[in-house]
Amino acid sequence: MNIEPLLDALGLQEDAARALADELRTRITDLQGRLREAETHLEHLAITRRTVTALADRIPTRSASPGLPDHPDYPRILNVCNEADRPLRARNICEALDHELLPKNIEGTRAKLKRLVKLGVLTEVDTGSFTTK
């Protein structure tokens, strides 16, 4: 009996199984690397959550001045106006807030100043000059 063809067929099947096993090992290695990255990211998120939770009691729940819009510039604008000894223009306030003196920043600040006038927090003494009441 000639078993040569049978051995050749077995050899082909072994080669195919070996190739499949090698491919699966490569995919497993890749997946293990991605899993490590995902676990590291999860650890960082957990640390961030703990930090934010620990700091939450230090963060004020509302702005120091009730009735102000929820934007970080409004309390800062009020501080600048309160410390000033004269009426200020939008450009002066931009400088005090360390905003870049671009037209969009000056106009945005002017809009915030006008809103504070409408809310009764500031007064516009002359066109474009603002002071606290």
C-alpha positions as CSV (number, residue, x, y, z in Angstrom):
1,M,0.0,0.0,0.0
2,N,1.3,3.4,-1.0
3,I,0.7,5.9,1.8
4,E,2.6,8.7,0.0
5,P,-0.5,10.5,-1.2
6,L,-2.1,10.3,2.2
7,L,1.0,11.8,3.8
8,D,1.0,14.6,1.2
9,A,-2.6,15.4,2.1
10,L,-1.8,15.4,5.8
11,G,1.1,17.7,5.1
12,L,-1.1,20.2,3.3
13,Q,-3.6,20.1,6.1
14,E,-0.8,20.6,8.7
15,D,0.5,23.6,6.7
16,A,-3.0,25.2,6.5
17,A,-3.6,24.6,10.3
18,R,-0.1,26.0,11.1
19,A,-0.8,29.1,9.0
20,L,-4.2,29.6,10.6
21,A,-2.6,29.2,14.1
22,D,0.1,31.8,13.2
23,E,-2.5,34.2,11.9
24,L,-4.6,33.8,15.1
25,R,-1.5,34.3,17.3
26,T,-0.8,37.5,15.4
27,R,-4.4,38.7,15.9
28,I,-4.3,37.8,19.6
29,T,-1.1,39.8,20.1
30,D,-2.7,42.8,18.3
31,L,-5.8,42.5,20.4
32,Q,-3.8,42.2,23.6
33,G,-2.0,45.4,22.8
34,R,-5.3,47.2,22.1
35,L,-6.8,45.7,25.3
36,R,-3.8,47.2,27.3
37,E,-4.4,50.6,25.7
38,A,-8.1,50.4,26.5
39,E,-7.4,49.4,30.1
40,T,-4.9,52.2,30.5
41,H,-7.4,54.7,29.1
42,L,-10.0,53.4,31.6
43,E,-7.5,53.8,34.5
44,H,-6.9,57.4,33.4
45,L,-10.6,58.1,33.2
46,A,-11.1,56.6,36.7
47,I,-8.3,58.9,38.1
48,T,-9.9,61.9,36.4
49,R,-13.3,61.0,37.9
50,R,-11.8,60.7,41.4
51,T,-10.0,64.0,41.0
52,V,-13.1,65.8,39.8
53,T,-15.2,64.3,42.5
54,A,-12.6,65.3,45.1
55,L,-12.5,68.9,43.8
56,A,-16.3,69.2,43.3
57,D,-16.9,70.7,46.8
58,R,-14.3,73.4,46.0
59,I,-16.1,74.6,42.8
60,P,-18.7,77.2,43.3
61,T,-22.1,76.1,42.2
62,R,-23.1,79.5,40.8
63,S,-21.3,82.7,40.0
64,A,-20.4,85.0,42.8
65,S,-22.9,87.6,41.5
66,P,-26.4,86.2,41.2
67,G,-28.2,87.1,38.0
68,L,-25.1,87.1,35.8
69,P,-25.1,85.0,32.7
70,D,-23.2,81.7,32.9
71,H,-20.0,82.7,31.2
72,P,-16.6,83.1,32.9
73,D,-16.0,86.5,31.5
74,Y,-18.9,88.2,33.3
75,P,-17.5,88.0,36.9
76,R,-14.1,89.0,35.5
77,I,-15.6,92.0,33.7
78,L,-17.3,93.1,36.9
79,N,-14.1,92.8,38.9
80,V,-12.3,95.0,36.3
81,C,-15.1,97.6,36.4
82,N,-15.3,97.5,40.3
83,E,-11.5,98.1,40.5
84,A,-11.5,101.0,38.0
85,D,-11.6,104.6,39.0
86,R,-13.1,105.8,35.8
87,P,-15.5,104.5,33.1
88,L,-13.9,101.9,30.8
89,R,-14.3,101.0,27.2
90,A,-14.5,97.5,25.8
91,R,-10.9,97.7,24.6
92,N,-9.7,98.6,28.2
93,I,-11.6,95.6,29.6
94,C,-10.1,93.3,26.9
95,E,-6.6,94.5,27.9
96,A,-7.4,93.9,31.6
97,L,-8.7,90.4,30.8
98,D,-5.6,89.6,28.7
99,H,-7.7,89.0,25.6
100,E,-6.0,89.5,22.3
101,L,-7.0,92.9,21.0
102,L,-8.8,91.7,17.9
103,P,-12.0,93.3,16.6
104,K,-14.0,90.0,17.4
105,N,-12.8,90.0,21.0
106,I,-13.5,93.7,21.5
107,E,-17.0,93.4,20.0
108,G,-17.7,90.3,22.0
109,T,-16.7,92.2,25.2
110,R,-18.8,95.2,24.1
111,A,-21.8,92.9,23.7
112,K,-21.3,91.5,27.2
113,L,-21.0,95.0,28.6
114,K,-24.3,96.0,26.9
115,R,-25.9,92.9,28.3
116,L,-24.7,93.9,31.8
117,V,-26.3,97.3,31.2
118,K,-29.6,95.6,30.3
119,L,-29.4,93.5,33.5
120,G,-28.9,96.7,35.5
121,V,-25.4,95.7,36.7
122,L,-23.5,98.4,34.8
123,T,-24.2,101.8,33.4
124,E,-23.2,103.2,30.1
125,V,-22.2,106.8,31.0
126,D,-21.2,107.8,27.5
127,T,-21.5,105.9,24.3
128,G,-19.1,103.0,24.7
129,S,-18.0,103.9,28.3
130,F,-19.1,101.6,31.1
131,T,-19.0,101.8,34.8
132,T,-20.6,100.1,37.8
133,K,-23.8,101.5,39.2
